[in-house]
Amino acid sequence: SVASEDVRTIVIAKYVGLGSILEATPLVRTLKTGFPLARIIFVTGASCRPLVERLEYVDAIITIDDRSISRVVVSSLVAIVALIRARVDLYFDLELYSTYGSIMALLSLTRNRIGFYRESAEHKVGIYTHLIYFNTRCPIRYIYLQLGRAVRCAPVEPDGLGKLRVDDADRQELASLLATRGISQQPYLVINPNASDLMIERRWPTRRFAALIDQLSTRLKLPVLLIGLPSEQAYVASVVELLHEGENAQVQNLAGALSLGGLLALLERARCLITND
């Protein structure tokens, strides 16, 4: 049964991909609306947990520690025990090609397991009770919402991404950093010249970002704050080095300088964000 009164525990599993998790927030909202009595558990990797903690409607998080093979094994066993004890009614696997994700869905002993197939469903028959075609011609949030349709949940605000919680402590972290860099509470622009290592070719060339920053600084006279991971600090610095003399006075390299919460606070106040795909 997938009747609303019979569903008390829902699991959504997405182990990697911060962007994909954000794109899944319309599905989370839809499931919470369709099953208001249900508790929603999110299963994710350790690197994604800080983002999931800030999502609406997520009641609990089960984390897979992916820092080493041994940690994956141990945390997976702990997760499986937790899932069995939770007596899950609906399990939504947002991964497409992950054999690991399929095994976790099966071992959870969930009554209804909903997942994707792409070219052939043969190897997934028996693992999932509901299989949905992964149509790459659709935006990813609509593909995720198809999982909800499989359990008779009509999409709720399909184009509205879920809110991310920003705390006062996050805003205080930002204010302290900007003060140490000599940036007041004035308006500023944010630029992210980086792209994920999964597809590094998506990065716009550094010389083009430098030319853009030069033009923005000249026209708008606003601080330009560059963001990125700690590992991307040197790459971001290479963009700053290409700026015309005098223009880099208003440019700050903040790569690796903020926590996730501080970064969200930075984006919250930005007048504009320019970023790669």
Secondary structure, DSSP 8 states (H G I E B T S, - for coil): ---GGG--EEEEE--S-HHHHHHTHHHHHHHHHH-TT-EEEEEEETTTHHHHTTBTT--EEEEE--SSHHHHHHHHHHHHHHHHHHT-SEEEE--SS-HHHHHHHHHTT-SEEEEEESS--GGGBTTBSEEEE--TTS-HHHHHHHHHHTTT---SSTT----B---HHHHHHHHHHHHHTT--SS--EEEE----GGGGGGS--HHHHHHHHHHHHHHH---EEE---GGGHHHHHHHHTTS-TTGGGGEEE-TTSS-HHHHHHHHHH-SEEEE--
